[in-house]
């Protein structure tokens, strides 16, 4: 399950199990109900203290081959309305989180996992391995209104079209050129680069930042609040 570490004023949320490069219970860091609950509990911990006392910024990362491979299909095929609601709520929470957020994309970010990275303020991606990909067009899975709004609001328009309509796999340099990520780094520097970026803006944490981000992402937040089913 996900876990937290801290580096000075920066909280680091790992999406997989502590001490395991590939968690045998969830090797691709997929969005199971248990996983979603764990991530939200950890975000509660990050936000638990007052503006002046809590973690100043958040980095989200993982270890090994995957950042996260997104939706858990068996869960999706169960109660899709409740499940997609939980996924949308996580995106909305990250979009409006009242502290700076950075994704340190260590490996593959596919589908809903790519959207999770997109919901954060900044993204730094490993330069030599791993893909950012929205494969829904090839899988015959539609984007929900909330997902569409998230991607349209956070990606350049032509990049959103290409990524969503073709399912292109973007390696680090291509993702940077397309405006999906703000920077790339060698494997050993991805996390430290993300921590440095997060720490640079840690002093902005607080209610006002949350209000600013909520206003910036108003359309996406409204769409993510809509009840959705397949």
C-alpha positions in Angstrom: 0.0 0.0 0.0 1.1 3.6 -0.5 3.2 5.3 2.2 4.7 8.6 3.2 8.3 9.8 3.6 9.5 13.4 4.4 12.4 15.4 3.1 12.5 18.6 5.1 9.3 20.5 4.4 8.3 18.2 1.5 6.0 15.2 2.0 6.7 12.4 -0.5 3.8 10.1 -1.2 4.9 6.8 -2.7 2.2 5.0 -4.7 3.4 1.5 -4.0 4.4 -0.7 -1.0 7.2 0.3 1.2 10.4 -1.7 0.6 9.0 -3.4 -2.5 9.9 -2.3 -6.0 6.9 -4.3 -7.3 4.2 -4.8 -4.6 2.9 -8.4 -5.1 -0.5 -7.3 -4.0 -0.7 -4.5 -6.5 2.4 -4.6 -8.8 1.2 -1.8 -11.1 -0.1 0.6 -8.4 -3.6 0.3 -9.8 -6.5 2.2 -8.3 -8.1 -0.5 -6.2 -10.6 0.7 -3.6 -8.1 -0.1 -0.9 -5.4 1.8 -2.7 -7.7 4.9 -3.1 -8.6 4.8 0.5 -5.0 4.6 1.5 -4.0 7.5 -0.7 -6.7 9.7 0.8 -5.7 8.8 4.3 -2.2 9.8 3.6 -3.3 13.1 2.0 -5.3 13.7 5.2 -2.1 13.3 7.1 -0.3 15.7 4.9 -3.1 18.3 5.3 -3.7 17.5 9.0 -1.9 20.4 10.6 -2.3 24.1 10.2 -1.0 26.2 7.4 2.2 27.2 9.2 2.9 23.7 10.7 2.1 21.1 8.1 4.2 19.9 5.1 4.9 22.8 2.8 4.6 20.8 -0.5 3.9 17.3 -1.8 5.8 15.1 -4.2 4.0 12.0 -5.6 6.2 9.1 -6.9 6.7 5.4 -6.9 9.6 2.9 -7.4 10.4 0.4 -10.1 8.7 0.0 -13.5 5.4 1.8 -12.8 4.3 5.2 -11.6 0.8 3.8 -11.8 -1.1 1.9 -14.4 -4.4 3.5 -13.5 -7.9 2.0 -13.1 -8.5 -1.5 -11.6 -10.7 -3.0 -14.3 -12.5 -5.6 -12.1 -13.5 -2.9 -9.7 -14.6 -0.7 -12.6 -16.8 -3.4 -13.9 -18.5 -3.7 -10.5 -20.2 -0.5 -9.3 -18.7 1.8 -11.9 -20.6 4.9 -10.6 -19.2 4.7 -7.1 -15.8 3.7 -8.3 -15.4 6.5 -10.9 -16.8 8.9 -8.2 -13.9 7.9 -5.9 -11.3 8.3 -8.7 -12.8 11.7 -9.7 -12.7 12.8 -6.1 -9.0 12.0 -5.9 -8.3 14.1 -9.0 -10.3 17.0 -7.7 -8.6 16.8 -4.3 -5.2 16.9 -6.0 -6.1 19.8 -8.3 -7.2 22.0 -5.4 -4.8 20.8 -2.7 -3.7 23.9 -0.8 0.0 23.2 -1.2 2.4 22.9 -4.2 2.4 19.4 -5.8 4.9 17.7 -8.1 4.8 14.3 -9.8 8.1 12.5 -10.0 7.3 10.1 -12.8 9.6 7.2 -12.3 8.1 4.8 -14.8 4.9 4.0 -16.8 2.0 6.3 -16.2 -1.0 4.9 -18.2 -4.6 5.9 -18.4 -6.0 7.1 -15.1 -2.4 7.0 -13.7 -1.4 9.5 -16.4 -4.3 11.6 -15.4 -3.3 11.5 -11.7 0.1 13.0 -12.7 -1.7 15.6 -14.8 -3.8 16.6 -11.8 -0.6 17.7 -10.0 0.9 21.2 -10.4 4.2 20.1 -12.0 5.6 16.9 -13.5 9.2 15.7 -13.8 9.6 12.5 -15.8 12.4 10.0 -16.2 14.3 10.8 -19.4 15.3 7.3 -20.6 12.4 4.9 -19.7 8.7 4.9 -19.1 5.7 6.2 -21.0 2.9 8.7 -20.4 0.0 7.2 -22.3 -3.8 7.5 -22.6 -4.8 4.2 -24.2 -8.5 4.5 -23.9 -9.1 4.9 -27.6 -7.5 1.5 -28.3 -9.3 -0.1 -25.4 -12.7 1.1 -26.4 -13.1 3.0 -23.1 -14.7 6.5 -23.2 -13.3 9.4 -21.2 -15.7 10.6 -18.5 -16.7 14.2 -18.6 -14.5 14.9 -15.6 -11.5 13.2 -17.2 -12.0 15.1 -20.5 -12.2 18.4 -18.6 -9.1 17.6 -16.6 -7.0 16.7 -19.7 -8.4 19.7 -21.7 -7.6 22.0 -18.9 -4.1 20.8 -18.1 -2.6 19.8 -21.5 -2.0 22.0 -24.6 -5.0 21.6 -27.0 -3.2 19.8 -29.8 -1.4 17.5 -27.3 -4.7 16.7 -25.7 -6.1 15.8 -29.1 -3.2 13.6 -30.0 -2.9 11.9 -26.6 -6.6 11.2 -26.3 -7.5 10.4 -29.9 -4.4 8.3 -30.9 -3.2 6.7 -27.6 0.4 7.8 -28.4 3.0 6.7 -25.9 5.2 9.6 -24.9 8.7 8.9 -23.6 10.3 11.6 -21.4 11.7 13.8 -24.2 8.5 13.6 -26.3 6.4 14.4 -23.2 8.5 17.4 -22.5 8.3 18.6 -26.1 4.5 18.2 -26.1 4.1 20.2 -22.9 2.9 17.2 -20.8 5.8 17.5 -18.3 7.8 20.5 -17.3 11.2 18.7 -17.1 13.0 15.4 -17.5 15.8 13.9 -15.5 18.0 10.8 -15.3 16.5 8.0 -13.2 18.7 8.8 -10.2 17.7 12.5 -10.3 13.9 12.3 -10.9 12.9 12.3 -7.2 15.5 14.8 -6.1 14.6 17.2 -8.9 10.9 17.0 -7.9 11.7 17.6 -4.3 13.7 20.6 -5.2 10.9 22.0 -7.3 8.4 21.4 -4.6 10.6 22.9 -1.9 11.1 26.0 -4.0 7.3 26.8 -3.6 6.6 25.3 -0.2 6.1 28.8 1.3 2.9 29.3 -0.7 1.0 26.5 1.3 -2.2 27.7 2.7 -5.9 28.4 2.2 -5.3 31.2 -0.3 -3.3 28.8 -2.6 -6.3 26.4 -2.4 -8.7 29.1 -3.4 -6.4 30.2 -6.3 -6.1 26.6 -7.6 -9.8 26.0 -7.2 -10.5 29.0 -9.4 -7.9 28.0 -12.0 -9.4 24.6 -12.3 -13.1 25.6 -11.9 -14.3 23.9 -15.0 -12.5 20.6 -14.4 -13.6 20.5 -10.7 -17.2 21.1 -11.8 -17.0 18.2 -14.3 -15.3 15.9 -11.8 -18.2 16.5 -9.4 -20.7 15.1 -11.8 -22.0 11.6 -11.2 -20.6 9.3 -13.9 -21.1 5.7 -15.1 -19.9 3.7 -18.0 
